[in-house]
């Protein structure tokens, strides 16, 4: 995900190669980033942060506190901190670092294809210029949406953050069904991917409620009506709702654990 941010910023000219330094503990990863993006990649986070106006925290939640403690002395009070660390509340970042301008972001993996959905919140100390800069970065990855309260990020996590996995599972299941019918795997996947992509594009462009779009495809007593009836009997809607609630509750739990 951090690499998606890097690629987007460079592609849109939001920053130049010379503006960016990456702290990466793995030597081979540093070498890759230098060769691929021509940026400064070093195995020391504090050295990477020297003189930085902004820092993007992109680490695993399990090591977040360790990383924050390591970089605290290298972060200035005026530094803008952007975080995509899952479940890490703004309060934990503000307690660990001297920076007051903090933006917490929940992106998703389609950002790697420039089709991401990023939702974010900013602390009151974050200036309008800093927010505009962050907004430009996120727009380079797809769509972005600023929220008024951090609590909504857990909700967004359950919908857009984890949402791609739900879609991929549906794609896998639909393709498997096609194979069961007798299609080859390649043909089944081609049919499913384009159907999902086309449906999303058509649905967004139409501005109509999904129920209206579904009814447009469903003829009375037809094949689609029969298929939808089976999905309803199998509890499709309830399963989706339960999955989203479970994800939301897990996000809250992770946030509580991060505060301890």
C-alpha positions as CSV (number, residue, x, y, z in Angstrom):
1,X,0.0,0.0,0.0
2,X,2.9,2.4,0.7
3,X,4.3,1.7,-2.7
4,X,0.9,2.6,-4.2
5,X,1.1,6.0,-2.4
6,X,4.7,6.4,-3.7
7,X,3.7,5.6,-7.3
8,X,0.7,7.9,-7.2
9,X,2.6,10.9,-5.8
10,X,5.3,10.6,-8.4
11,X,2.9,9.9,-11.3
12,X,0.8,13.0,-10.5
13,X,3.9,15.2,-9.8
14,X,2.8,15.9,-6.2
15,X,6.4,15.3,-5.2
16,X,9.7,14.7,-7.1
17,X,12.1,11.8,-6.7
18,X,14.4,14.1,-4.8
19,X,11.7,15.0,-2.3
20,X,11.2,11.4,-1.1
21,X,13.0,9.2,1.3
22,X,11.9,5.8,2.5
23,X,12.9,4.0,5.7
24,X,12.9,0.3,4.9
25,X,14.5,-2.3,7.2
26,X,15.1,-4.9,4.4
27,X,18.2,-4.3,2.2
28,X,16.7,-6.0,-0.9
29,X,13.6,-4.0,-0.6
30,X,15.7,-0.8,-0.4
31,X,17.5,-1.8,-3.5
32,X,14.2,-2.5,-5.4
33,X,12.8,0.9,-4.4
34,X,15.9,2.7,-5.5
35,X,16.0,1.0,-8.8
36,X,12.2,1.2,-9.5
37,X,11.5,4.7,-8.3
38,X,14.9,6.4,-8.2
39,X,14.3,7.6,-4.6
40,X,16.4,7.6,-1.5
41,X,15.7,4.3,0.4
42,X,17.7,3.6,3.5
43,X,17.5,1.1,6.4
44,X,17.2,3.8,9.1
45,X,13.8,5.4,9.7
46,X,15.3,8.4,11.6
47,X,17.7,9.2,8.8
48,X,14.9,8.9,6.3
49,X,12.9,11.5,8.3
50,X,15.7,14.1,8.5
51,X,14.3,17.4,7.5
52,X,11.0,16.0,6.4
53,X,7.9,18.2,6.2
54,X,5.6,15.1,6.2
55,X,5.9,11.4,7.1
56,X,3.7,8.5,6.0
57,X,3.4,5.7,8.6
58,X,2.9,2.5,6.7
59,X,3.9,-0.4,9.0
60,X,2.2,-3.4,10.5
61,X,0.1,-2.6,13.6
62,X,2.1,-5.1,15.6
63,X,5.3,-3.0,15.3
64,X,3.6,0.5,15.3
65,X,4.5,1.4,18.8
66,X,8.1,0.3,18.4
67,X,8.4,2.4,15.2
68,X,6.8,5.5,16.8
69,X,9.2,5.3,19.7
70,X,12.1,5.0,17.3
71,X,11.2,8.0,15.2
72,X,9.9,10.3,17.9
73,X,13.1,12.3,18.2
74,X,13.3,12.8,14.4
75,X,9.7,14.2,14.1
76,X,9.2,18.0,14.5
77,X,6.1,19.6,16.1
78,X,5.4,21.1,12.7
79,X,5.7,17.8,10.8
80,X,2.6,16.5,9.1
81,X,2.0,12.8,10.0
82,X,-0.1,10.6,7.7
83,X,-0.9,7.1,8.9
84,X,-2.3,4.1,7.1
85,X,-1.6,1.8,10.0
86,X,-4.7,-0.4,10.5
87,X,-6.4,0.1,13.9
88,X,-3.9,2.7,15.2
89,X,-5.9,5.6,16.7
90,X,-4.9,9.3,16.3
91,X,-4.6,9.5,20.1
92,X,-1.8,6.9,20.2
93,X,0.2,8.7,17.5
94,X,-0.2,12.1,19.2
95,X,1.0,10.7,22.5
96,X,4.0,9.1,20.9
97,X,5.1,11.9,18.6
98,X,5.5,15.7,19.1
99,X,3.6,16.4,15.8
100,X,0.1,17.9,16.2
101,X,-1.0,17.8,12.5
102,X,-2.1,14.2,12.1
103,X,-4.2,12.6,9.3
104,X,-5.4,9.0,9.7
105,X,-6.3,7.3,6.4
106,X,-8.1,4.1,5.6
107,X,-7.2,3.2,2.0
108,X,-7.9,0.0,0.1
109,X,-5.9,-2.2,-2.2
110,X,-7.5,-1.0,-5.5
111,X,-5.4,2.1,-4.9
112,X,-2.6,0.1,-6.5
113,X,-4.5,0.4,-9.8
114,X,-5.5,4.0,-9.3
115,X,-9.0,3.0,-8.4
116,X,-8.8,3.1,-4.6
117,X,-11.3,4.4,-2.0
118,X,-9.5,6.3,0.8
119,X,-11.4,7.8,3.7
120,X,-9.6,10.1,6.2
121,X,-9.8,12.3,9.2
122,X,-7.5,15.2,10.3
123,X,-6.8,16.7,13.7
124,X,-7.9,20.3,14.3
125,X,-4.3,21.4,14.2
126,X,-3.9,20.2,10.6
127,X,-3.8,23.3,8.4
128,X,-6.0,23.8,5.3
129,X,-2.8,23.7,3.2
130,X,-1.8,20.4,4.8
131,X,-5.3,18.9,4.3
132,X,-5.3,20.0,0.6
133,X,-1.9,18.4,0.1
134,X,-3.2,15.1,1.7
135,X,-6.3,15.3,-0.4
136,X,-4.3,15.6,-3.6
137,X,-2.2,12.5,-2.6
138,X,-5.3,10.5,-2.0
139,X,-7.0,11.7,-5.2
140,X,-4.0,10.3,-7.1
141,X,-4.9,6.9,-5.9
142,X,-8.6,7.0,-6.8
143,X,-11.5,8.5,-4.8
144,X,-11.2,10.1,-1.4
145,X,-13.6,11.2,1.3
146,X,-12.9,13.2,4.4
147,X,-14.9,12.2,7.5
148,X,-15.8,14.4,10.4
149,X,-15.1,11.9,13.2
150,X,-12.5,9.1,13.6
151,X,-15.2,6.7,14.7
152,X,-16.4,6.5,11.1
153,X,-13.1,5.0,10.0
154,X,-14.0,1.7,11.7
155,X,-17.2,1.7,9.7
156,X,-15.4,2.5,6.5
157,X,-12.9,-0.3,7.3
158,X,-15.8,-2.8,7.3
159,X,-17.1,-1.5,3.9
160,X,-14.3,-0.2,1.7
161,X,-11.2,-1.2,3.6
162,X,-12.0,-4.9,3.7
163,X,-14.6,-4.7,0.9
164,X,-12.2,-5.8,-1.9
165,X,-11.8,-9.2,-0.2
166,X,-15.6,-9.6,-0.2
167,X,-15.6,-8.8,-3.9
168,X,-12.7,-11.2,-4.6
169,X,-14.5,-14.0,-2.7
170,X,-17.7,-13.4,-4.8
171,X,-15.6,-13.5,-8.0
172,X,-14.0,-16.7,-6.9
173,X,-17.3,-18.3,-6.0
174,X,-19.0,-17.2,-9.3
175,X,-16.0,-18.4,-11.4
176,X,-16.1,-21.8,-9.5
177,X,-19.8,-22.1,-10.3
178,X,-18.9,-21.5,-14.0
179,X,-16.4,-24.2,-13.9
180,X,-18.9,-26.5,-12.2
181,X,-21.2,-25.8,-15.2
182,X,-18.5,-26.9,-17.6
183,X,-16.7,-23.7,-18.5
184,X,-12.9,-23.6,-18.5
185,X,-11.3,-21.6,-15.6
186,X,-9.9,-19.0,-18.0
187,X,-13.3,-18.4,-19.7
188,X,-15.2,-18.3,-16.4
189,X,-12.8,-15.8,-14.8
190,X,-13.0,-13.6,-18.0
191,X,-16.8,-13.6,-17.9
192,X,-16.9,-12.8,-14.1
193,X,-14.2,-10.1,-14.0
194,X,-15.8,-8.2,-16.9
195,X,-19.3,-8.6,-15.5
196,X,-18.2,-7.2,-12.1
197,X,-16.2,-4.4,-13.7
198,X,-19.0,-3.5,-16.2
199,X,-21.7,-3.7,-13.5
200,X,-19.8,-1.3,-11.3
201,X,-19.1,1.2,-14.1
202,X,-22.7,1.1,-15.3
203,X,-24.2,1.3,-11.8
204,X,-22.0,4.3,-10.8
205,X,-22.8,6.1,-14.1
206,X,-26.6,5.5,-13.9
207,X,-27.0,7.2,-10.5
208,X,-29.9,4.8,-9.8
209,X,-30.5,2.8,-6.6
210,X,-29.0,-0.8,-6.8
211,X,-32.5,-2.2,-6.4
212,X,-33.7,-0.4,-9.5
213,X,-30.7,-1.7,-11.5
214,X,-31.3,-5.3,-10.2
215,X,-34.9,-5.1,-11.2
216,X,-33.9,-4.0,-14.7
217,X,-32.0,-7.3,-15.1
218,X,-34.7,-9.4,-13.6
219,X,-37.6,-10.6,-15.8
220,X,-40.6,-12.0,-14.1
221,X,-40.3,-15.8,-13.9
222,X,-37.0,-15.7,-15.7
223,X,-33.6,-17.1,-15.1
224,X,-32.2,-14.2,-13.1
225,X,-35.3,-14.3,-10.9
226,X,-34.7,-17.9,-10.2
227,X,-31.0,-17.3,-9.3
228,X,-31.8,-14.4,-7.0
229,X,-34.4,-16.4,-5.2
230,X,-31.8,-19.0,-4.4
231,X,-29.4,-16.4,-3.1
232,X,-32.2,-14.9,-0.9
233,X,-33.1,-18.4,0.4
234,X,-29.4,-19.0,1.2
235,X,-29.3,-15.8,3.3
236,X,-27.0,-13.8,1.0
237,X,-28.0,-10.4,2.5
238,X,-27.8,-11.7,6.0
239,X,-24.4,-13.2,5.4
240,X,-23.0,-9.9,4.0
241,X,-24.5,-7.9,6.9
242,X,-23.0,-10.3,9.5
243,X,-19.6,-10.2,7.8
244,X,-19.6,-6.4,7.8
245,X,-20.6,-6.2,11.5
246,X,-17.9,-8.7,12.4
247,X,-15.3,-6.7,10.6
248,X,-16.5,-3.5,12.2
249,X,-16.3,-5.0,15.7
250,X,-12.8,-6.4,15.0
251,X,-11.7,-2.9,13.9
252,X,-13.0,-1.5,17.2
253,X,-11.2,-4.2,19.1
254,X,-7.9,-3.5,17.4
255,X,-8.2,0.2,18.2
256,X,-8.9,-0.6,21.8
257,X,-5.8,-2.9,22.0
258,X,-3.7,-0.2,20.3
259,X,-4.6,2.2,23.1
260,X,-3.5,-0.1,25.9
